[in-house]
Amino acid sequence: MAQAITQEMVLEFLPPRRQETHKGSYGKALAVAGSARYRGAAALAVEGLLRGGAGLVTLAATETVLAGVMARLPECTCLPCPQDAQTGGISRTAGKRILEASRGCEVLLLGPGLGNTEDTAALVELLVPGAGCAVVLDADALNAAATLESLPRPVSAPLVITPHPGEMARLCGLTVAEVEAGREGIAAGYARANGCVVVLKGHRTLVAGPDGQVYKNTTGNAGLARGGSGDILAGLLAALLAQNPDPLAAAVCAVWLHGAAADRCAARLSQYAMLPHDLFADLGALLAQQGR
């Protein structure tokens, strides 16, 4: 049976910052995100990385995406990538450049807003095993992975995947109804079989580890049922993983904080009117209240 995630677990994982530190103390993260159609996904994921405390954040994206993100988030550094003319996403020819940029990073976040294209699939197949650091696969990276013979894995580094039920169904070759009917067993079985951490999103998001551990989130509400919420979660999770090498703890912490911020946001703005980017103010207030 899944263990409930508690505030005490989260605070134990997330100690106060030490005074004698610098940006290099909190990890380097590389996000590969965004396309002409889904520019906002890149912005939300990158802000999740920054607000989650990562020390250095780089966004690999097309110039179209970078222009919008940099206007909002000047703290992020840029890795300009060629654009595929037909889809508006990152061209597969950027793969070598992205791999080089990943050297020395603690985490690679791959997927938010990339578009479900052949170029995305080619990038996933190249970057995941070649990155040499922890990898978080989200959104279109998961759809791309579902078309491959097996789930790609980083070499000697953690892998975290963040599927919603539709993406989980594609990865497992099941229907969404089957996934929803057996959420805990399916998440746990997939995590064990693939040696990864699975964050199966939905009401009471589940976090399953490769050794059979399963945790159930106790925060969050239906105000999160909007495009963009998952991009923030992916960025927040990657930020925590950049700072601590334990992927299961990072995932447990991220889903609880994401949901707790959403609960504060709903109390302030209502579940109907709250928007994903509103969560950042509540995340900050929540962390400040706990001396973080």
C-alpha positions as CSV (number, residue, x, y, z in Angstrom):
1,M,0.0,0.0,0.0
2,A,1.2,3.5,-0.9
3,Q,2.7,5.6,2.0
4,A,1.2,9.1,2.3
5,I,3.6,12.0,1.7
6,T,3.8,14.3,4.6
7,Q,5.2,17.8,5.2
8,E,7.7,16.3,7.6
9,M,9.2,14.1,4.9
10,V,9.5,17.1,2.6
11,L,11.1,19.4,5.1
12,E,13.6,16.7,6.0
13,F,14.6,16.4,2.4
14,L,14.7,20.2,1.9
15,P,17.1,21.7,4.6
16,P,17.6,25.5,4.9
17,R,20.3,26.8,2.7
18,R,23.8,27.2,4.2
19,Q,25.1,30.7,4.2
20,E,28.6,29.9,2.9
21,T,27.5,28.7,-0.6
22,H,27.4,30.0,-4.2
23,K,25.5,29.2,-7.4
24,G,27.6,26.2,-8.0
25,S,26.5,24.7,-4.7
26,Y,22.9,24.1,-6.0
27,G,23.4,22.3,-9.2
28,K,23.4,22.9,-12.9
29,A,20.3,22.0,-14.9
30,L,19.7,21.9,-18.6
31,A,16.1,22.1,-20.0
32,V,15.3,21.0,-23.5
33,A,11.9,22.4,-24.1
34,G,9.5,24.4,-26.2
35,S,8.4,24.8,-29.8
36,A,6.7,27.4,-31.9
37,R,3.3,26.2,-30.7
38,Y,4.2,25.5,-27.1
39,R,6.4,28.4,-26.1
40,G,4.8,28.8,-22.7
41,A,5.7,25.2,-21.6
42,A,9.4,26.1,-21.8
43,A,8.8,29.3,-19.8
44,L,6.9,27.5,-17.0
45,A,9.4,24.6,-16.8
46,V,12.3,27.0,-16.6
47,E,10.7,29.1,-14.0
48,G,10.0,25.9,-12.0
49,L,13.7,25.1,-12.2
50,L,14.6,28.6,-11.0
51,R,12.0,28.8,-8.2
52,G,12.9,25.3,-7.1
53,G,16.4,26.6,-6.2
54,A,18.7,25.3,-9.0
55,G,21.9,27.3,-9.1
56,L,22.4,27.5,-12.8
57,V,19.7,26.9,-15.4
58,T,20.2,26.7,-19.2
59,L,17.4,26.4,-21.7
60,A,18.1,24.7,-25.0
61,A,15.4,25.9,-27.4
62,T,14.8,27.6,-30.7
63,E,15.4,31.3,-31.1
64,T,11.6,31.8,-31.2
65,V,11.1,30.2,-27.8
66,L,14.2,31.8,-26.3
67,A,13.0,35.3,-27.2
68,G,9.9,34.9,-25.2
69,V,11.4,33.1,-22.2
70,M,14.3,35.5,-21.8
71,A,11.9,38.5,-21.7
72,R,10.3,36.8,-18.7
73,L,13.3,35.1,-17.1
74,P,16.6,36.8,-17.5
75,E,18.2,34.6,-14.9
76,C,18.2,31.7,-17.4
77,T,21.1,31.2,-19.8
78,C,20.5,30.2,-23.4
79,L,21.5,27.4,-25.8
80,P,20.1,28.4,-29.2
81,C,19.1,25.4,-31.3
82,P,18.1,25.1,-35.0
83,Q,14.4,24.9,-35.7
84,D,12.7,22.3,-37.7
85,A,11.0,24.3,-40.5
86,Q,7.9,22.0,-40.7
87,T,7.1,21.5,-37.0
88,G,8.6,24.6,-35.3
89,G,10.4,22.4,-32.8
90,I,14.0,21.7,-32.1
91,S,15.7,20.0,-35.0
92,R,17.4,16.7,-34.4
93,T,20.6,18.3,-35.7
94,A,20.9,20.1,-32.3
95,G,21.6,16.8,-30.6
96,K,25.4,17.0,-30.5
97,R,25.3,20.6,-29.2
98,I,22.9,19.7,-26.5
99,L,24.9,16.7,-25.4
100,E,28.0,18.9,-25.1
101,A,26.1,21.4,-23.0
102,S,24.9,18.6,-20.7
103,R,28.5,17.7,-19.6
104,G,28.9,18.9,-16.1
105,C,25.2,19.2,-15.4
106,E,23.5,17.5,-12.6
107,V,20.2,17.0,-14.4
108,L,18.7,17.1,-17.9
109,L,15.0,18.0,-18.2
110,L,13.6,16.8,-21.6
111,G,10.2,17.2,-23.0
112,P,7.9,20.1,-22.0
113,G,6.4,21.6,-25.1
114,L,8.8,20.0,-27.6
115,G,6.0,18.6,-29.8
116,N,5.3,15.0,-30.6
117,T,7.5,14.8,-33.7
118,E,10.1,12.6,-35.3
119,D,12.8,15.1,-34.3
120,T,11.7,14.9,-30.7
121,A,12.0,11.1,-30.8
122,A,15.5,11.3,-32.4
123,L,16.6,13.7,-29.6
124,V,15.2,11.5,-26.9
125,E,17.0,8.4,-28.3
126,L,20.3,10.3,-28.5
127,L,20.2,12.5,-25.4
128,V,18.9,10.2,-22.6
129,P,21.7,7.6,-22.8
130,G,24.4,10.1,-23.7
131,A,23.7,12.9,-21.2
132,G,25.9,11.5,-18.4
133,C,23.6,13.0,-15.7
134,A,20.2,12.4,-14.1
135,V,17.4,12.7,-16.6
136,V,13.7,13.8,-16.2
137,L,11.4,12.8,-19.0
138,D,8.2,14.8,-19.3
139,A,5.4,15.4,-21.8
140,D,6.4,14.9,-25.5
141,A,9.6,13.2,-24.5
142,L,7.4,10.4,-23.0
143,N,5.3,10.2,-26.1
144,A,8.5,9.9,-28.1
145,A,9.8,7.2,-25.8
146,A,6.6,5.2,-26.3
147,T,7.5,4.8,-30.0
148,L,10.9,3.3,-29.2
149,E,11.6,-0.4,-28.7
150,S,12.4,0.2,-25.0
151,L,12.6,3.1,-22.5
152,P,15.9,4.9,-23.0
153,R,18.1,5.2,-19.9
154,P,21.0,7.3,-18.8
155,V,24.2,5.4,-18.1
156,S,24.8,5.1,-14.3
157,A,22.5,7.9,-13.5
158,P,18.8,8.2,-12.3
159,L,15.8,8.5,-14.6
160,V,12.5,10.0,-13.5
161,I,9.4,10.0,-15.7
162,T,6.4,12.2,-15.1
163,P,3.5,10.7,-17.2
164,H,-0.2,11.6,-16.9
165,P,-2.5,8.6,-17.4
166,G,-2.6,9.0,-21.2
167,E,1.2,9.0,-21.5
168,M,1.4,6.1,-19.0
169,A,-1.1,4.2,-21.2
170,R,1.1,4.7,-24.3
171,L,4.2,3.6,-22.5
172,C,2.6,0.4,-21.2
173,G,0.5,-0.4,-24.2
174,L,-2.7,-0.1,-22.1
175,T,-5.9,2.0,-22.2
176,V,-6.3,5.0,-20.0
177,A,-9.1,3.2,-18.3
178,E,-6.8,0.3,-17.4
179,V,-4.2,2.7,-16.1
180,E,-6.7,4.5,-13.9
181,A,-8.1,1.2,-12.6
182,G,-4.7,-0.1,-11.5
183,R,-2.7,3.1,-10.9
184,E,-0.6,1.9,-8.0
185,G,0.3,-1.5,-9.4
186,I,1.0,-0.2,-12.8
187,A,3.3,2.6,-11.6
188,A,5.1,0.3,-9.2
189,G,5.5,-2.4,-11.8
190,Y,6.8,0.0,-14.5
191,A,9.3,1.5,-12.1
192,R,10.7,-1.9,-11.1
193,A,10.8,-3.2,-14.6
194,N,12.6,-0.1,-16.0
195,G,14.8,0.9,-13.0
196,C,13.3,4.4,-12.8
197,V,11.2,6.6,-10.7
198,V,7.6,7.0,-11.9
199,V,5.5,10.1,-11.1
200,L,2.0,9.1,-12.2
201,K,0.1,12.3,-12.2
202,G,-3.6,12.7,-11.4
203,H,-5.8,13.0,-8.3
204,R,-3.5,11.9,-5.5
205,T,-0.4,11.7,-7.7
206,L,1.7,8.5,-7.1
207,V,5.5,8.3,-6.9
208,A,6.9,4.8,-7.4
209,G,10.6,3.8,-7.0
210,P,12.6,1.0,-8.6
211,D,12.8,-0.9,-5.3
212,G,9.0,-1.2,-4.8
213,Q,8.5,2.0,-2.8
214,V,5.2,3.8,-3.6
215,Y,4.1,7.1,-2.2
216,K,0.8,8.9,-2.5
217,N,0.5,12.7,-2.6
218,T,-1.9,14.3,-0.1
219,T,-1.9,17.8,-1.6
220,G,-3.4,19.5,-4.7
221,N,-6.8,20.2,-6.1
222,A,-8.7,20.4,-9.4
223,G,-7.4,23.9,-10.1
224,L,-4.3,22.2,-11.4
225,A,-6.3,20.7,-14.2
226,R,-4.9,23.1,-16.8
227,G,-2.3,23.1,-19.4
228,G,1.0,24.2,-17.9
229,S,0.7,22.7,-14.4
230,G,2.7,19.7,-15.4
231,D,5.5,21.9,-16.9
232,I,5.9,23.6,-13.5
233,L,6.1,20.2,-11.7
234,A,8.7,18.9,-14.1
235,G,10.9,22.0,-13.6
236,L,10.5,21.9,-9.8
237,L,11.4,18.2,-9.7
238,A,14.4,18.7,-11.9
239,A,15.6,21.6,-9.7
240,L,15.4,19.4,-6.6
241,L,17.2,16.6,-8.3
242,A,19.9,19.0,-9.3
243,Q,20.5,19.7,-5.7
244,N,20.2,16.2,-4.3
245,P,21.1,13.0,-6.1
246,D,18.2,11.0,-4.6
247,P,15.5,10.8,-7.4
248,L,12.8,9.3,-5.2
249,A,13.1,12.0,-2.5
250,A,13.2,14.7,-5.2
251,A,10.0,13.4,-6.8
252,V,8.2,13.0,-3.4
253,C,9.2,16.5,-2.4
254,A,8.3,18.1,-5.7
255,V,4.8,16.7,-6.0
256,W,4.0,17.7,-2.4
257,L,5.2,21.2,-2.8
258,H,3.5,21.6,-6.2
259,G,0.2,20.5,-4.7
260,A,0.6,22.5,-1.5
261,A,1.3,25.6,-3.5
262,A,-1.9,24.9,-5.5
263,D,-3.9,24.5,-2.3
264,R,-2.7,27.9,-1.1
265,C,-3.4,29.4,-4.6
266,A,-6.9,28.0,-4.7
267,A,-7.7,29.5,-1.3
268,R,-6.4,32.9,-2.6
269,L,-7.8,32.9,-6.2
270,S,-10.3,29.9,-6.4
271,Q,-9.9,26.7,-8.3
272,Y,-11.8,28.2,-11.3
273,A,-9.7,31.4,-11.6
274,M,-6.2,30.2,-10.6
275,L,-3.6,29.8,-13.4
276,P,-0.5,27.7,-13.3
277,H,1.9,30.7,-13.2
278,D,0.0,31.9,-10.1
279,L,1.5,28.9,-8.2
280,F,5.0,30.5,-8.0
281,A,3.9,33.2,-5.5
282,D,2.3,30.6,-3.3
283,L,5.3,28.3,-3.6
284,G,7.5,31.1,-2.4
285,A,5.2,31.9,0.5
286,L,5.1,28.3,1.5
287,L,8.9,27.9,1.5
288,A,9.4,31.2,3.3
289,Q,6.9,30.1,6.0
290,Q,9.1,27.0,6.6
291,G,12.3,29.0,6.7
292,R,13.5,27.7,3.4
